[in-house]
Structure formats: structure tokens, C-alpha cells
Amino acid sequence: MTETIVKPFNLDFDLITGLSESKDTTKRPLSKMKGMYADELAFEAAVQNEDPLVYEFYELDLPQTPGDLLFGTSILYPGKVGDEYYMTKGHFHTILETGEVYYCLSGKGAMLMENPEGDWDIQYFSPGKAVYVPPRYAHRNINLGNEPLVTFFAFRADAGHDYGTIETKGYRKLVVERDGKPEVIDNPNWKE
């Protein structure tokens, strides 16, 4: 019996972004992430300096009806604000009992998750690895590498997004670089 080795394919960004005519596209420069990073001085300096693009995502424009699946791709660029890695804003789903699947196409990163009761988890991305976000968990991608973190995601189309809770309270945990490696720490700005 011979062993079959499956290698993740190389992703062509033009393939992802070239399909955007049939998709809704959202781009988030750093200035749209106000209040997400703990180091406000580093945040303001980076916004004033160049206001870099942190991430973008593309999703099919499907009806948001029960029984349909919404899916797309997310590109999270490498970088840091202070010692905190670039991340997506993060969200709960409006229908809190919604799970979501992310599949890493390229790059290196993490999925930080927490629920309203205070439980949290972190799962790591590498090409070809899937991460499951359970129902009731807010989630955000974090780029831990030097190249774009590209993921494919899928969830129930009628689930909606609740960004407001994260904008108001933040996440309980942050992922920062310490001695050249990622470390999870308590968020000093988290609001009960």
C-alpha cells in the first residue's frame, strides 16, 4: 500500500480578489480598528503614519435565509501595533447559537475565541488546517507570521454579525509578541 501525501495548494491572491465582482468586499484599514488594540499610542502613531490595510474579506452575496450557507475568504496581513499582532475585529453571531468553520489556505496564525460566560480558547492555523468555532463564541483571526493569513470560512447565512459587543467590551485576552514568540495575556482594557 502506498502512502498518499496531500500538500496544500499555493493560493493566488488574484484568484481570490478577481472573483470580487460577484462578491461583497470589505476592507479594514487600521483606522477602522480603533479601540481594538491595547496600546493606543502605538495605534494612533501607525494610523497617522500610513493607516495600513489590516485585512479584507470576500463573501458571496447570498440570501441571508435559514438553510443557506454563507462563505468566503479572509486575508489578514502581517504586522503589529506595539507588540500586538494584526487581527480581525472579531464578532459574535447575532444568532448566538451559530458555529463557524475556518480553513487555512496559507500563512500562520491563530483563532482567539471567547463566550459570554468567560470561557476562552485559542487554536492555531497552518496551511491545510481547519478550526471550528463553537456556537456562542466570539472569534477573531490573528496573523502570527510574516505573510498574509488566508482563510476560507462558512456559517449559516442568517446568523448575522454582532461587532458591537466587541467594540464595547473588547476581548478578555490579547495575543502579543514576547521574546519573538506569541503569548496570550489578559487584556488590561477589557470591560466587564
MDAnalysis code that builds the backbone (N, CA, C; Angstrom):
import MDAnalysis as mda
import numpy as np

u = mda.Universe.empty(576, n_residues=192, atom_resindex=np.repeat(np.arange(192), 3), trajectory=True)
u.add_TopologyAttr("name", ["N", "CA", "C"] * 192)
u.add_TopologyAttr("resid", np.arange(1, 193))
u.add_TopologyAttr("resname", ["MET", "THR", "GLU", "THR", "ILE", "VAL", "LYS", "PRO", "PHE", "ASN", "LEU", "ASP", "PHE", "ASP", "LEU", "ILE", "THR", "GLY", "LEU", "SER", "GLU", "SER", "LYS", "ASP", "THR", "THR", "LYS", "ARG", "PRO", "LEU", "SER", "LYS", "MET", "LYS", "GLY", "MET", "TYR", "ALA", "ASP", "GLU", "LEU", "ALA", "PHE", "GLU", "ALA", "ALA", "VAL", "GLN", "ASN", "GLU", "ASP", "PRO", "LEU", "VAL", "TYR", "GLU", "PHE", "TYR", "GLU", "LEU", "ASP", "LEU", "PRO", "GLN", "THR", "PRO", "GLY", "ASP", "LEU", "LEU", "PHE", "GLY", "THR", "SER", "ILE", "LEU", "TYR", "PRO", "GLY", "LYS", "VAL", "GLY", "ASP", "GLU", "TYR", "TYR", "MET", "THR", "LYS", "GLY", "HIS", "PHE", "HIS", "THR", "ILE", "LEU", "GLU", "THR", "GLY", "GLU", "VAL", "TYR", "TYR", "CYS", "LEU", "SER", "GLY", "LYS", "GLY", "ALA", "MET", "LEU", "MET", "GLU", "ASN", "PRO", "GLU", "GLY", "ASP", "TRP", "ASP", "ILE", "GLN", "TYR", "PHE", "SER", "PRO", "GLY", "LYS", "ALA", "VAL", "TYR", "VAL", "PRO", "PRO", "ARG", "TYR", "ALA", "HIS", "ARG", "ASN", "ILE", "ASN", "LEU", "GLY", "ASN", "GLU", "PRO", "LEU", "VAL", "THR", "PHE", "PHE", "ALA", "PHE", "ARG", "ALA", "ASP", "ALA", "GLY", "HIS", "ASP", "TYR", "GLY", "THR", "ILE", "GLU", "THR", "LYS", "GLY", "TYR", "ARG", "LYS", "LEU", "VAL", "VAL", "GLU", "ARG", "ASP", "GLY", "LYS", "PRO", "GLU", "VAL", "ILE", "ASP", "ASN", "PRO", "ASN", "TRP", "LYS", "GLU"])
u.atoms.positions = np.array([
    [0.848, -1.176, 0.000],
    [0.000, 0.000, 0.000],
    [0.893, 1.238, 0.000],
    [0.626, 2.172, -0.897],
    [1.426, 3.389, -0.964],
    [0.736, 4.502, -0.202],
    [1.545, 5.356, 0.385],
    [1.028, 6.486, 1.139],
    [0.832, 7.668, 0.200],
    [-0.311, 8.312, 0.323],
    [-0.591, 9.498, -0.477],
    [-0.342, 10.731, 0.377],
    [0.456, 11.624, -0.123],
    [0.737, 12.871, 0.589],
    [-0.016, 13.986, -0.113],
    [-0.825, 14.680, 0.656],
    [-1.595, 15.795, 0.109],
    [-0.961, 17.083, 0.592],
    [-0.540, 17.912, -0.340],
    [0.065, 19.194, 0.002],
    [-0.959, 20.298, -0.194],
    [-0.993, 21.301, 0.711],
    [-1.865, 22.452, 0.469],
    [-1.435, 23.144, -0.823],
    [-2.407, 23.627, -1.574],
    [-2.086, 24.282, -2.837],
    [-1.605, 25.707, -2.588],
    [-0.872, 26.239, -3.547],
    [-0.459, 27.632, -3.472],
    [-1.626, 28.499, -3.881],
    [-1.891, 29.514, -3.112],
    [-3.046, 30.357, -3.358],
    [-2.628, 31.589, -4.146],
    [-3.369, 31.893, -5.159],
    [-3.134, 33.060, -5.990],
    [-4.093, 34.159, -5.534],
    [-3.558, 35.255, -4.982],
    [-4.416, 36.328, -4.479],
    [-5.286, 36.917, -5.577],
    [-4.786, 36.918, -6.818],
    [-5.609, 37.415, -7.913],
    [-6.841, 36.544, -8.103],
    [-6.707, 35.252, -7.829],
    [-7.860, 34.366, -7.919],
    [-8.911, 34.773, -6.899],
    [-8.495, 35.045, -5.661],
    [-9.449, 35.457, -4.624],
    [-10.050, 36.811, -4.958],
    [-9.194, 37.797, -5.184],
    [-9.690, 39.152, -5.383],
    [-10.323, 39.328, -6.751],
    [-9.943, 38.509, -7.732],
    [-10.532, 38.595, -9.063],
    [-11.985, 38.169, -9.091],
    [-12.394, 37.408, -8.095],
    [-13.786, 36.973, -8.016],
    [-14.663, 37.999, -7.302],
    [-14.073, 39.093, -6.893],
    [-14.803, 40.048, -6.064],
    [-15.957, 40.731, -6.783],
    [-15.998, 40.663, -8.129],
    [-17.128, 41.279, -8.824],
    [-18.446, 40.608, -8.431],
    [-18.391, 39.329, -8.086],
    [-19.605, 38.624, -7.705],
    [-19.722, 38.505, -6.195],
    [-18.866, 39.191, -5.459],
    [-18.858, 39.081, -4.010],
    [-18.905, 40.461, -3.376],
    [-19.376, 40.475, -2.125],
    [-19.251, 41.683, -1.329],
    [-17.841, 41.712, -0.763],
    [-17.179, 42.861, -0.847],
    [-15.815, 43.001, -0.373],
    [-15.782, 44.013, 0.757],
    [-15.104, 43.668, 1.825],
    [-14.924, 44.590, 2.934],
    [-13.435, 44.710, 3.203],
    [-12.934, 45.945, 3.251],
    [-11.526, 46.206, 3.570],
    [-11.493, 47.001, 4.868],
    [-10.604, 46.571, 5.784],
    [-10.483, 47.276, 7.055],
    [-9.066, 47.799, 7.231],
    [-8.885, 49.109, 7.011],
    [-7.590, 49.709, 7.354],
    [-7.494, 49.828, 8.881],
    [-6.314, 50.077, 9.367],
    [-6.092, 50.168, 10.807],
    [-7.015, 51.192, 11.458],
    [-7.289, 52.305, 10.787],
    [-8.134, 53.353, 11.381],
    [-9.539, 52.853, 11.736],
    [-9.995, 51.778, 11.096],
    [-11.315, 51.206, 11.387],
    [-11.258, 50.212, 12.551],
    [-10.100, 50.124, 13.198],
    [-9.910, 49.186, 14.306],
    [-9.714, 49.918, 15.635],
    [-10.159, 51.155, 15.712],
    [-9.990, 51.958, 16.928],
    [-10.599, 51.234, 18.131],
    [-9.832, 51.189, 19.212],
    [-10.282, 50.548, 20.436],
    [-9.999, 49.052, 20.496],
    [-9.487, 48.478, 19.406],
    [-9.226, 47.035, 19.384],
    [-7.851, 46.688, 19.965],
    [-6.897, 47.612, 19.880],
    [-5.529, 47.360, 20.342],
    [-5.303, 48.028, 21.697],
    [-4.557, 47.353, 22.556],
    [-4.324, 47.856, 23.912],
    [-3.444, 49.103, 23.934],
    [-2.445, 49.169, 23.059],
    [-1.505, 50.282, 23.039],
    [-2.061, 51.393, 22.147],
    [-2.814, 52.306, 22.748],
    [-3.480, 53.364, 21.982],
    [-2.495, 54.336, 21.341],
    [-1.362, 54.591, 21.985],
    [-0.358, 55.492, 21.404],
    [0.253, 54.874, 20.148],
    [0.589, 53.584, 20.203],
    [1.135, 52.900, 19.021],
    [0.095, 52.856, 17.905],
    [-1.168, 52.655, 18.277],
    [-2.252, 52.642, 17.298],
    [-2.340, 53.993, 16.583],
    [-2.404, 55.079, 17.343],
    [-2.525, 56.425, 16.759],
    [-1.326, 56.756, 15.877],
    [-0.134, 56.378, 16.314],
    [1.074, 56.645, 15.520],
    [1.018, 55.901, 14.185],
    [0.582, 54.639, 14.194],
    [0.501, 53.853, 12.955],
    [-0.560, 54.405, 12.012],
    [-1.680, 54.849, 12.564],
    [-2.747, 55.427, 11.727],
    [-2.265, 56.725, 11.101],
    [-1.606, 57.574, 11.890],
    [-1.109, 58.854, 11.379],
    [-0.003, 58.660, 10.345],
    [0.808, 57.633, 10.548],
    [1.946, 57.376, 9.664],
    [1.499, 56.901, 8.283],
    [0.636, 55.861, 8.227],
    [0.258, 55.335, 6.913],
    [-1.130, 54.722, 6.856],
    [-1.772, 54.451, 7.981],
    [-3.077, 53.792, 8.045],
    [-3.106, 52.546, 7.144],
    [-2.301, 51.535, 7.479],
    [-2.188, 50.350, 6.620],
    [-3.472, 49.526, 6.564],
    [-3.614, 48.776, 5.486],
    [-4.707, 47.824, 5.360],
    [-4.372, 46.629, 6.248],
    [-5.256, 46.306, 7.200],
    [-5.029, 45.197, 8.123],
    [-5.617, 43.917, 7.552],
    [-6.879, 43.994, 7.076],
    [-7.478, 42.797, 6.486],
    [-8.598, 43.153, 5.546],
    [-8.978, 42.148, 4.761],
    [-10.106, 42.262, 3.846],
    [-10.759, 40.902, 3.744],
    [-12.057, 40.915, 3.445],
    [-12.716, 39.637, 3.221],
    [-13.718, 39.753, 2.095],
    [-13.918, 38.619, 1.467],
    [-14.783, 38.496, 0.308],
    [-15.790, 37.396, 0.606],
    [-17.077, 37.686, 0.416],
    [-18.080, 36.641, 0.610],
    [-19.114, 36.725, -0.493],
    [-19.685, 35.581, -0.797],
    [-20.723, 35.542, -1.821],
    [-21.933, 36.324, -1.350],
    [-22.585, 36.989, -2.259],
    [-23.794, 37.750, -1.951],
    [-24.981, 36.794, -2.055],
    [-25.253, 36.098, -0.953],
    [-26.327, 35.110, -0.919],
    [-27.467, 35.612, -0.049],
    [-28.668, 35.083, -0.259],
    [-29.773, 35.453, 0.633],
    [-29.451, 35.010, 2.059],
    [-29.749, 35.852, 3.016],
    [-29.481, 35.509, 4.408],
    [-30.710, 34.814, 4.978],
    [-30.962, 33.616, 4.476],
    [-32.150, 32.863, 4.863],
    [-31.743, 31.563, 5.545],
    [-32.606, 31.058, 6.439],
    [-32.311, 29.770, 7.081],
    [-32.125, 28.689, 6.023],
    [-31.160, 27.823, 6.251],
    [-30.895, 26.733, 5.327],
    [-29.800, 27.025, 4.324],
    [-29.479, 28.297, 4.101],
    [-28.386, 28.656, 3.200],
    [-27.088, 28.766, 3.997],
    [-25.958, 28.599, 3.305],
    [-24.647, 28.798, 3.902],
    [-24.008, 30.029, 3.301],
    [-23.419, 30.838, 4.141],
    [-22.630, 31.981, 3.682],
    [-21.166, 31.567, 3.797],
    [-20.366, 31.884, 2.791],
    [-18.958, 31.514, 2.847],
    [-18.133, 32.523, 2.066],
    [-16.837, 32.495, 2.313],
    [-15.941, 33.414, 1.621],
    [-14.516, 33.226, 2.077],
    [-13.684, 34.201, 1.757],
    [-12.274, 34.171, 2.132],
    [-11.904, 35.448, 2.874],
    [-10.923, 35.322, 3.733],
    [-10.413, 36.438, 4.522],
    [-8.903, 36.497, 4.332],
    [-8.381, 37.698, 4.145],
    [-6.929, 37.915, 4.021],
    [-6.518, 38.877, 5.133],
    [-5.722, 38.380, 6.068],
    [-5.231, 39.170, 7.196],
    [-3.735, 39.368, 7.001],
    [-3.331, 40.616, 6.862],
    [-1.943, 40.935, 6.536],
    [-1.050, 40.876, 7.775],
    [0.265, 40.681, 7.589],
    [1.185, 40.647, 8.728],
    [1.470, 42.053, 9.237],
    [1.737, 42.144, 10.515],
    [2.094, 43.424, 11.124],
    [1.759, 43.412, 12.597],
    [2.138, 44.497, 13.262],
    [1.855, 44.628, 14.697],
    [1.537, 46.089, 15.020],
    [0.765, 46.264, 16.076],
    [0.543, 47.560, 16.707],
    [1.165, 47.423, 18.086],
    [2.266, 48.126, 18.308],
    [3.034, 47.875, 19.531],
    [3.556, 46.452, 19.462],
    [3.238, 45.652, 20.476],
    [3.653, 44.250, 20.455],
    [2.489, 43.305, 20.156],
    [1.350, 43.871, 19.758],
    [0.152, 43.078, 19.474],
    [0.035, 42.828, 17.968],
    [-0.144, 41.569, 17.612],
    [-0.225, 41.181, 16.201],
    [-1.485, 41.738, 15.537],
    [-1.401, 41.970, 14.224],
    [-2.591, 42.336, 13.461],
    [-3.641, 41.249, 13.638],
    [-4.889, 41.698, 13.705],
    [-6.009, 40.793, 13.942],
    [-7.247, 41.321, 13.242],
    [-8.235, 40.465, 13.110],
    [-9.539, 40.932, 12.640],
    [-10.274, 41.530, 13.825],
    [-11.280, 42.312, 13.540],
    [-12.053, 42.966, 14.593],
    [-12.682, 41.941, 15.534],
    [-13.215, 40.884, 14.970],
    [-13.858, 39.843, 15.768],
    [-15.319, 40.146, 15.994],
    [-16.085, 39.081, 16.181],
    [-17.531, 39.247, 16.353],
    [-18.157, 38.014, 16.987],
    [-19.310, 38.227, 17.588],
    [-20.249, 37.165, 17.898],
    [-21.184, 37.082, 16.696],
    [-21.961, 36.024, 16.601],
    [-23.046, 35.999, 15.633],
    [-24.302, 36.503, 16.318],
    [-25.154, 37.204, 15.571],
    [-26.414, 37.701, 16.114],
    [-27.246, 36.522, 16.618],
    [-27.286, 35.441, 15.844],
    [-27.864, 34.189, 16.335],
    [-26.726, 33.490, 17.059],
    [-26.680, 33.669, 18.372],
    [-25.539, 33.257, 19.188],
    [-25.227, 31.766, 19.072],
    [-26.220, 30.953, 18.814],
    [-26.029, 29.505, 18.734],
    [-25.507, 29.061, 17.368],
    [-24.679, 29.870, 16.743],
    [-24.121, 29.579, 15.424],
    [-22.652, 29.188, 15.528],
    [-22.311, 28.047, 14.940],
    [-20.916, 27.650, 14.809],
    [-20.377, 28.141, 13.472],
    [-19.057, 28.105, 13.311],
    [-18.437, 28.532, 12.060],
    [-17.163, 27.723, 11.850],
    [-16.826, 27.463, 10.596],
    [-15.618, 26.732, 10.258],
    [-14.694, 27.644, 9.453],
    [-13.419, 27.631, 9.804],
    [-12.380, 28.336, 9.057],
    [-11.358, 27.298, 8.603],
    [-10.893, 27.439, 7.373],
    [-9.888, 26.545, 6.811],
    [-8.733, 27.407, 6.330],
    [-7.534, 27.114, 6.800],
    [-6.356, 27.916, 6.454],
    [-5.818, 27.515, 5.085],
    [-5.786, 28.473, 4.182],
    [-5.247, 28.264, 2.844],
    [-3.762, 28.581, 2.779],
    [-3.347, 29.629, 3.497],
    [-1.920, 29.965, 3.551],
    [-1.659, 30.867, 4.747],
    [-0.402, 30.887, 5.167],
    [0.001, 31.733, 6.286],
    [0.017, 30.981, 7.604],
    [0.252, 31.745, 8.663],
    [0.374, 31.198, 10.014],
    [-0.379, 32.139, 10.952],
    [-1.214, 31.578, 11.809],
    [-1.967, 32.456, 12.691],
    [-2.702, 31.706, 13.770],
    [-3.670, 32.401, 14.361],
    [-4.452, 31.835, 15.453],
    [-5.884, 32.347, 15.378],
    [-6.778, 31.571, 15.991],
    [-8.166, 31.973, 16.179],
    [-8.365, 32.107, 17.684],
    [-8.635, 33.327, 18.144],
    [-8.918, 33.586, 19.551],
    [-10.426, 33.595, 19.718],
    [-10.937, 32.831, 20.689],
    [-12.376, 32.685, 20.887],
    [-12.725, 32.889, 22.353],
    [-13.923, 33.430, 22.599],
    [-14.436, 33.514, 23.972],
    [-15.954, 33.557, 23.940],
    [-16.565, 33.051, 25.005],
    [-18.026, 33.087, 25.084],
    [-18.472, 34.090, 26.147],
    [-19.766, 34.406, 26.207],
    [-20.240, 35.407, 27.174],
    [-19.991, 35.011, 28.625],
    [-19.847, 33.724, 28.887],
    [-19.633, 33.261, 30.257],
    [-18.180, 33.400, 30.708],
    [-17.278, 33.736, 29.794],
    [-15.882, 33.962, 30.162],
    [-14.933, 32.854, 29.779],
    [-15.426, 31.758, 29.218],
    [-14.532, 30.708, 28.738],
    [-13.845, 31.192, 27.462],
    [-12.595, 30.826, 27.276],
    [-11.874, 31.237, 26.079],
    [-10.991, 30.091, 25.593],
    [-10.574, 30.195, 24.354],
    [-9.714, 29.194, 23.742],
    [-8.929, 29.868, 22.622],
    [-7.807, 29.255, 22.275],
    [-7.045, 29.700, 21.110],
    [-6.648, 28.449, 20.329],
    [-6.852, 28.502, 19.020],
    [-6.472, 27.420, 18.116],
    [-5.547, 28.028, 17.064],
    [-4.616, 27.221, 16.569],
    [-3.603, 27.746, 15.664],
    [-3.833, 27.290, 14.228],
    [-3.551, 28.201, 13.294],
    [-3.690, 27.955, 11.864],
    [-2.336, 27.635, 11.239],
    [-2.357, 26.712, 10.318],
    [-1.270, 26.477, 9.375],
    [-1.954, 25.978, 8.103],
    [-1.294, 26.064, 6.956],
    [-1.951, 25.672, 5.710],
    [-2.525, 24.251, 5.766],
    [-3.786, 24.133, 5.381],
    [-4.462, 22.844, 5.376],
    [-5.172, 22.492, 6.658],
    [-5.104, 23.349, 7.685],
    [-5.738, 23.062, 8.974],
    [-7.065, 23.811, 9.095],
    [-8.077, 23.106, 9.578],
    [-9.384, 23.709, 9.838],
    [-9.514, 24.014, 11.326],
    [-10.203, 25.107, 11.639],
    [-10.515, 25.468, 13.018],
    [-12.027, 25.617, 13.119],
    [-12.598, 24.979, 14.127],
    [-14.041, 25.062, 14.368],
    [-14.308, 26.058, 15.488],
    [-15.186, 27.016, 15.237],
    [-15.633, 27.970, 16.247],
    [-16.991, 27.477, 16.742],
    [-17.081, 27.060, 18.009],
    [-18.350, 26.543, 18.511],
    [-19.412, 27.644, 18.628],
    [-20.684, 27.245, 18.675],
    [-21.744, 28.226, 18.933],
    [-21.457, 28.997, 20.219],
    [-21.896, 30.251, 20.265],
    [-21.796, 31.139, 21.440],
    [-20.409, 31.780, 21.600],
    [-19.485, 31.546, 20.683],
    [-18.137, 32.078, 20.839],
    [-17.873, 33.230, 19.872],
    [-17.440, 34.360, 20.440],
    [-16.867, 35.426, 19.613],
    [-15.543, 34.896, 19.085],
    [-15.126, 35.390, 17.924],
    [-13.891, 34.878, 17.339],
    [-13.206, 35.945, 16.502],
    [-11.875, 35.873, 16.509],
    [-11.049, 36.776, 15.702],
    [-9.807, 36.031, 15.242],
    [-9.395, 36.318, 14.014],
    [-8.155, 35.768, 13.460],
    [-7.004, 36.676, 13.852],
    [-5.846, 36.080, 14.062],
    [-4.631, 36.820, 14.399],
    [-3.508, 36.301, 13.510],
    [-2.805, 37.206, 12.834],
    [-1.706, 36.800, 11.960],
    [-0.421, 36.736, 12.786],
    [0.152, 35.545, 12.907],
    [1.362, 35.345, 13.697],
    [2.605, 35.209, 12.828],
    [2.452, 35.370, 11.520],
    [3.568, 35.152, 10.612],
    [4.010, 36.392, 9.878],
    [4.795, 36.177, 8.822],
    [5.346, 37.261, 8.013],
    [4.714, 37.347, 6.638],
    [3.672, 36.577, 6.395],
    [2.951, 36.606, 5.116],
    [1.457, 36.674, 5.416],
    [0.641, 37.003, 4.426],
    [-0.798, 37.075, 4.681],
    [-1.355, 35.739, 5.182],
    [-2.258, 35.823, 6.142],
    [-3.009, 34.667, 6.623],
    [-4.304, 34.638, 5.826],
    [-4.490, 33.596, 5.026],
    [-5.665, 33.495, 4.160],
    [-6.503, 32.314, 4.629],
    [-7.771, 32.578, 4.928],
    [-8.675, 31.532, 5.393],
    [-9.958, 31.525, 4.577],
    [-10.557, 30.360, 4.493],
    [-11.890, 30.164, 3.935],
    [-12.813, 29.957, 5.122],
    [-14.012, 30.568, 5.090],
    [-14.953, 30.423, 6.209],
    [-16.333, 30.056, 5.692],
    [-17.127, 29.407, 6.556],
    [-18.511, 29.052, 6.225],
    [-19.348, 29.013, 7.497],
    [-20.575, 29.560, 7.408],
    [-21.512, 29.548, 8.530],
    [-22.927, 29.738, 7.988],
    [-23.934, 29.545, 8.839],
    [-25.314, 29.689, 8.392],
    [-25.574, 31.125, 7.956],
    [-26.219, 31.263, 6.821],
    [-26.347, 32.572, 6.168],
    [-27.178, 33.574, 6.958],
    [-28.076, 33.108, 7.806],
    [-28.941, 34.034, 8.553],
    [-28.383, 34.375, 9.934],
    [-27.140, 33.991, 10.219],
    [-26.574, 34.148, 11.562],
    [-26.318, 35.596, 11.957],
    [-26.010, 36.459, 10.994],
    [-25.722, 37.858, 11.297],
    [-24.395, 38.026, 12.042],
    [-24.007, 39.284, 12.261],
    [-22.763, 39.616, 12.957],
    [-23.043, 40.644, 14.050],
    [-22.502, 40.402, 15.218],
    [-22.573, 41.331, 16.342],
    [-21.158, 41.823, 16.611],
    [-20.802, 42.969, 16.020],
    [-19.498, 43.590, 16.276],
    [-19.565, 44.511, 17.494],
    [-20.758, 44.973, 17.826],
    [-20.942, 45.962, 18.886],
    [-20.453, 45.504, 20.250],
    [-20.687, 44.250, 20.588],
    [-20.248, 43.745, 21.891],
    [-18.735, 43.828, 22.007],
    [-18.024, 43.454, 20.960],
    [-16.557, 43.509, 20.978],
    [-16.082, 44.960, 21.000],
    [-16.741, 45.831, 20.234],
    [-16.357, 47.248, 20.230],
    [-16.529, 47.861, 21.615],
    [-17.533, 47.426, 22.355],
    [-17.820, 47.979, 23.679],
    [-16.931, 47.391, 24.764],
    [-16.785, 46.071, 24.772],
    [-16.093, 45.386, 25.862],
    [-14.675, 44.960, 25.535],
    [-14.387, 44.683, 24.261],
    [-13.103, 44.109, 23.887],
    [-13.094, 42.609, 24.147],
    [-11.934, 42.007, 23.975],
    [-11.727, 40.594, 24.300],
    [-11.033, 40.509, 25.648],
    [-11.261, 39.442, 26.358],
    [-10.613, 39.232, 27.656],
    [-9.105, 39.003, 27.503],
    [-8.709, 38.440, 26.372],
    [-7.311, 38.086, 26.153],
    [-6.768, 38.809, 24.928],
    [-5.457, 38.991, 24.899],
    [-4.734, 39.552, 23.759],
    [-3.612, 38.593, 23.393],
    [-3.174, 38.652, 22.141],
    [-2.010, 37.868, 21.721],
    [-0.926, 38.870, 21.332],
    [0.190, 38.799, 22.055],
    [1.301, 39.734, 21.863],
    [2.580, 38.950, 21.590],
    [3.573, 39.649, 21.066],
    [4.882, 39.030, 20.847],
    [5.762, 39.254, 22.068],
    [6.298, 38.168, 22.610],
    [7.235, 38.222, 23.731],
    [8.433, 37.341, 23.370],
    [9.612, 37.917, 23.363],
    [10.835, 37.176, 23.026],
    [10.707, 36.453, 21.688],
    [10.094, 37.122, 20.709],
    [9.981, 36.576, 19.363],
    [8.899, 35.529, 19.173],
    [8.080, 35.291, 20.215],
    [7.028, 34.275, 20.128],
    [5.699, 34.846, 20.605],
    [4.584, 34.287, 20.089],
    [3.278, 34.743, 20.554],
    [2.995, 34.284, 21.987],
    [2.353, 35.172, 22.728],
    [1.954, 34.859, 24.106],
    [0.558, 35.431, 24.344],
    [-0.289, 34.672, 25.019],
    [-1.639, 35.123, 25.367],
    [-1.572, 35.781, 26.734],
    [-2.087, 37.017, 26.808],
    [-2.096, 37.755, 28.076],
    [-3.497, 38.285, 28.340],
    [-3.748, 38.718, 29.578],
    [-5.018, 39.374, 29.909],
    [-5.054, 40.750, 29.248],
    [-6.215, 41.141, 28.790],
    [-6.402, 42.469, 28.177],
    [-6.598, 43.487, 29.303],
    [-5.680, 44.447, 29.454],
    [-5.818, 45.439, 30.519],
    [-7.002, 46.379, 30.297],
    [-7.528, 46.448, 29.084],
    [-8.629, 47.359, 28.772],
    [-9.993, 46.663, 28.720],
    [-10.056, 45.369, 29.052],
    [-11.331, 44.646, 28.957],
    [-12.336, 45.190, 29.964],
    [-13.558, 45.373, 29.497],
    [-14.608, 45.929, 30.351],
    [-15.616, 44.844, 30.683],
    [-15.876, 44.659, 31.961],
    [-16.829, 43.668, 32.458],
    [-18.227, 43.950, 31.961],
])
